[in-house]
Amino acid sequence: SEQAADGGDRIMIWTFSCVYDSKQTSEQAAKAFLTKIVYVTEALRGMPWWREGDTLSAQASFAPTLQQQMESADRTGQMSMMNQHVEETKEIMANNIENILDRGARIEDLDEESQQLNMMARVFKKKAKQLKRAKMMQNAKHGAMVGTAVTGVVGVCVIPPLIALL
C-alpha cells in the first residue's frame, strides 16, 4: 500500500495471467513461468510507467525480458516433456524386462515339470508292461489249473464207464 494524494492509503493490486496450450505445456510449467515473471517484474513495478501508464505502456521496456522468459520457459517445457517421455519409456522398458525375466523363470519351471512328467510317463509305461506280463502269467496258471481240473473230472467220469464197457 502507498500514501494517496488525499492522505489515505492506496492499495495497488498486480495481476498476472498466462494463457497456454495444455497439450504442449504442463500446468506446472505455466505456474513456474508466472512465478518467474512475478519475481522479474518486482523491481520494475516501482517505475512510473508501470504504475501510472496507460495499457501496454511498459511494453517497450519489458517486451525483450518477457520474450526471453517465454523462450526460456518454452525450452524448459520441451526439456520437461522430453524428460517425462524418457522416464515413461524407461519405466515401460523396466516393466518389459521384469516381465521377460518372469516369463523366463516360468518357462524354466514348465521345462522342469515337463521333464518330471516325461520321467513319470516312462516309469508308468514300464510298470504297465510288467503288470500286463504278470496278469498274463496269472491267467495262464489259472487256465492250466482249470484245464487240469476239467481233464481230471472228465477222466474220472468217463474212464470207469468205458472200462466197464470193454
Phi, psi and chi 1 to 4 in degrees:
 res  aa     phi    psi   chi1   chi2   chi3   chi4
   1 SER       -  155.9   89.0      -      -      -
   2 GLU  -140.2  167.8   59.5 -175.5   43.8      -
   3 GLN   -81.1  127.4 -161.7   70.9   13.6      -
   4 ALA   -84.8  166.3      -      -      -      -
   5 ALA   -62.3  -31.2      -      -      -      -
   6 ASP   -86.0    4.6   61.5   -1.0      -      -
   7 GLY    96.6  -11.0      -      -      -      -
   8 GLY   -86.7  169.7      -      -      -      -
   9 ASP   -82.9  139.8  -78.4  -21.2      -      -
  10 ARG  -117.8  127.2 -170.6  171.3  103.3 -175.0
  11 ILE  -101.5  132.0  -62.8  174.6      -      -
  12 MET  -111.4  128.1 -177.4  154.5  -57.7      -
  13 ILE  -114.7  128.0  -62.0  173.8      -      -
  14 TRP  -104.2  134.6  -66.6   90.7      -      -
  15 THR  -120.1  132.5  -54.9      -      -      -
  16 PHE  -122.8  138.5  -64.5   85.8      -      -
  17 SER  -141.9  162.3   62.5      -      -      -
  18 CYS  -144.3  127.8  175.7      -      -      -
  19 VAL  -104.1  127.8  177.6      -      -      -
  20 TYR  -145.1  159.4   65.9   97.1      -      -
  21 ASP   -92.7  115.1 -176.7    0.1      -      -
  22 SER   -67.0  -14.8   61.3      -      -      -
  23 LYS   -79.7  -24.7  -67.8  177.1 -175.9  170.5
  24 GLN  -106.9  -26.9  -66.4 -178.4   -6.0      -
  25 THR  -131.0  137.4  -53.4      -      -      -
  26 SER   -80.4  160.2   67.6      -      -      -
  27 GLU   -62.4  -37.1 -177.4  179.1  -13.5      -
  28 GLN   -62.7  -40.7 -175.9  179.4    6.3      -
  29 ALA   -66.4  -39.3      -      -      -      -
  30 ALA   -64.7  -41.5      -      -      -      -
  31 LYS   -66.0  -39.0  -73.5  179.0 -180.0  179.8
  32 ALA   -64.2  -39.4      -      -      -      -
  33 PHE   -62.6  -46.5  173.4   73.5      -      -
  34 LEU   -62.8  -42.3  -78.1  173.7      -      -
  35 THR   -60.0  -42.1  -57.1      -      -      -
  36 LYS   -63.5  -42.7 -157.8  170.5 -166.1 -178.9
  37 ILE   -64.3  -40.0  -66.5  -59.7      -      -
  38 VAL   -58.6  -46.0  167.7      -      -      -
  39 TYR   -70.3  -38.7  -73.1  120.4      -      -
  40 VAL   -66.0  -36.8  167.6      -      -      -
  41 THR   -85.8   -7.5   60.4      -      -      -
  42 GLU   -55.4  -46.2 -165.8  168.0    0.3      -
  43 ALA   -70.5  -30.7      -      -      -      -
  44 LEU   -77.5  -22.5  -60.2  172.2      -      -
  45 ARG   -65.9  -13.2  -74.8 -174.8 -113.3  151.5
  46 GLY   -84.1  -12.1      -      -      -      -
  47 MET   -70.0  144.7  -53.2  -91.3  177.1      -
  48 PRO   -61.4  -39.2   -2.3    1.6      -      -
  49 TRP   -70.3  -18.1   59.9   86.8      -      -
  50 TRP   -82.6  -31.8  -84.8   72.8      -      -
  51 ARG   -90.4  -37.2  -62.2  168.1   90.3   36.3
  52 GLU  -124.0    0.2  -61.0  163.4    4.2      -
  53 GLY   -75.6  170.5      -      -      -      -
  54 ASP   -74.7  178.9  -68.0  -28.6      -      -
  55 THR   -58.3  133.8  -55.6      -      -      -
  56 LEU    64.7   17.4  -59.6  178.0      -      -
  57 SER   -67.2  -25.4   61.3      -      -      -
  58 ALA   -90.9    2.7      -      -      -      -
  59 GLN   -57.4  -46.1 -178.8   88.7   10.8      -
  60 ALA   -63.1  -40.8      -      -      -      -
  61 SER   -81.7  -28.4   65.6      -      -      -
  62 PHE  -100.7  -15.8 -172.3   63.4      -      -
  63 ALA   -55.9  -46.8      -      -      -      -
  64 PRO   -62.7  -39.6  -20.7   29.3      -      -
  65 THR   -64.3  -44.8  -56.4      -      -      -
  66 LEU   -62.5  -43.4 -177.1   58.8      -      -
  67 GLN   -60.1  -44.3 -179.8   68.5   31.1      -
  68 GLN   -62.3  -43.9  178.7 -173.9    7.1      -
  69 GLN   -65.4  -38.8  -66.0  -58.5  -41.2      -
  70 MET   -65.8  -42.6  -72.5  171.7   61.6      -
  71 GLU   -64.4  -40.6  -71.8  171.4   -2.4      -
  72 SER   -63.4  -44.1  172.6      -      -      -
  73 ALA   -64.6  -38.1      -      -      -      -
  74 ASP   -64.2  -44.7 -171.9   39.6      -      -
  75 ARG   -64.0  -42.1  -77.9 -169.4  -58.6  -87.8
  76 THR   -64.6  -40.9  -56.3      -      -      -
  77 GLY   -63.3  -42.8      -      -      -      -
  78 GLN   -64.8  -43.0  -71.5  173.8   -8.6      -
  79 MET   -63.2  -40.9  -74.2  -62.1  -71.6      -
  80 SER   -61.8  -44.3  173.6      -      -      -
  81 MET   -64.4  -41.3  -75.2  174.5   44.8      -
  82 MET   -64.4  -42.9  -71.9  175.9   63.9      -
  83 ASN   -62.4  -39.9  -75.4  -21.8      -      -
  84 GLN   -63.5  -44.0 -178.0  179.2    0.4      -
  85 HIS   -63.0  -41.1  -72.7  -58.3      -      -
  86 VAL   -62.6  -44.0  166.8      -      -      -
  87 GLU   -63.8  -42.1  -69.7  -58.8  -40.9      -
  88 GLU   -63.2  -42.0  -71.7  172.6   -1.5      -
  89 THR   -64.4  -42.2  -56.2      -      -      -
  90 LYS   -61.5  -41.4  -76.7  169.9   49.9  178.7
  91 GLU   -65.1  -42.7 -173.0  175.2  -41.0      -
  92 ILE   -63.0  -43.9  -70.5  169.2      -      -
  93 MET   -65.0  -40.0  -69.6  -53.9  -67.4      -
  94 ALA   -61.6  -42.6      -      -      -      -
  95 ASN   -64.0  -40.8  -73.0  -21.2      -      -
  96 ASN   -63.3  -43.6  -72.9  -14.9      -      -
  97 ILE   -63.0  -42.9  -70.5  170.5      -      -
  98 GLU   -62.0  -42.5 -173.3  175.4  -41.0      -
  99 ASN   -64.1  -39.7  -70.7  -19.7      -      -
 100 ILE   -64.0  -43.1  -71.9  169.8      -      -
 101 LEU   -64.2  -41.8  -67.1  174.8      -      -
 102 ASP   -62.2  -42.7  -72.3  -14.5      -      -
 103 ARG   -62.8  -43.0 -178.4  174.8  169.5 -130.4
 104 GLY   -60.1  -42.4      -      -      -      -
 105 ALA   -64.0  -41.5      -      -      -      -
 106 ARG   -65.9  -38.1  -74.0 -167.5  -53.4  -99.5
 107 ILE   -64.5  -41.9  -72.3  172.6      -      -
 108 GLU   -61.4  -43.0  -71.9  174.8    5.4      -
 109 ASP   -62.3  -43.2  -69.4  -14.8      -      -
 110 LEU   -65.5  -38.6  -72.9  173.3      -      -
 111 ASP   -62.7  -44.4 -173.8   43.5      -      -
 112 GLU   -62.4  -44.1 -172.5  176.7  -46.7      -
 113 GLU   -62.6  -41.0  -85.3 -173.8   54.1      -
 114 SER   -66.3  -36.7   68.9      -      -      -
 115 GLN   -64.1  -41.8  -72.2  176.6    0.6      -
 116 GLN   -64.3  -43.0  -71.8  175.7   -9.4      -
 117 LEU   -63.9  -38.9  -73.9  172.0      -      -
 118 ASN   -62.6  -44.1 -165.0    9.8      -      -
 119 MET   -63.7  -42.4 -156.2  164.7   49.0      -
 120 MET   -64.4  -36.4  -71.4  168.9   54.7      -
 121 ALA   -65.3  -40.2      -      -      -      -
 122 ARG   -62.9  -44.4  -74.9 -175.2 -167.1  144.6
 123 VAL   -61.8  -42.8  168.7      -      -      -
 124 PHE   -61.7  -44.5  176.6   78.7      -      -
 125 LYS   -62.5  -42.7 -174.1  175.2 -179.6 -179.4
 126 LYS   -63.3  -46.0 -174.9  176.9  177.7 -178.2
 127 LYS   -64.5  -39.4  -65.5  -80.4 -174.4 -174.8
 128 ALA   -63.5  -40.6      -      -      -      -
 129 LYS   -63.8  -44.6 -156.2  176.0 -146.9 -177.9
 130 GLN   -61.9  -43.2  -71.2  173.8  -11.5      -
 131 LEU   -64.4  -38.9 -177.7   62.7      -      -
 132 LYS   -63.4  -43.7 -176.7  178.2  177.7 -177.1
 133 ARG   -62.9  -44.5  -77.3 -173.6 -174.2  148.1
 134 ALA   -62.2  -41.1      -      -      -      -
 135 LYS   -65.8  -40.8 -161.0   68.1  167.9  154.7
 136 MET   -63.4  -42.1  -76.7  175.5   47.0      -
 137 MET   -63.4  -42.1  -71.7  -59.4  -70.3      -
 138 GLN   -64.5  -42.6 -173.7  179.7   17.9      -
 139 ASN   -64.3  -38.5  -74.0  -18.0      -      -
 140 ALA   -65.0  -42.3      -      -      -      -
 141 LYS   -62.3  -45.9  -74.6  178.3 -172.5  176.6
 142 HIS   -63.5  -39.8  -75.8  128.8      -      -
 143 GLY   -62.8  -42.6      -      -      -      -
 144 ALA   -65.4  -41.2      -      -      -      -
 145 MET   -66.6  -43.3  -73.7 -161.3  -62.8      -
 146 VAL   -65.9  -42.8  168.2      -      -      -
 147 GLY   -61.2  -43.0      -      -      -      -
 148 THR   -64.3  -43.4  -56.8      -      -      -
 149 ALA   -64.3  -43.2      -      -      -      -
 150 VAL   -65.3  -43.1  167.1      -      -      -
 151 THR   -62.4  -41.7  -56.2      -      -      -
 152 GLY   -63.5  -45.2      -      -      -      -
 153 VAL   -65.9  -43.8  168.4      -      -      -
 154 VAL   -63.7  -40.6  167.2      -      -      -
 155 GLY   -63.3  -41.9      -      -      -      -
 156 VAL   -69.1  -37.2  168.2      -      -      -
 157 CYS   -81.6  -32.8  -67.5      -      -      -
 158 VAL   -96.7  -36.2  171.4      -      -      -
 159 ILE   -68.3  -48.9  -65.6 -163.5      -      -
 160 PRO   -58.8  -42.3  -25.4   30.4      -      -
 161 PRO   -66.0  -31.8  -21.0   26.4      -      -
 162 LEU   -69.0  -38.3  -81.5  176.8      -      -
 163 ILE   -68.1  -37.9  -68.3 -176.3      -      -
 164 ALA   -68.1  -29.8      -      -      -      -
 165 LEU   -75.5  -28.2  -79.5  172.1      -      -
 166 LEU   -84.0      -  -73.9  172.9      -      -
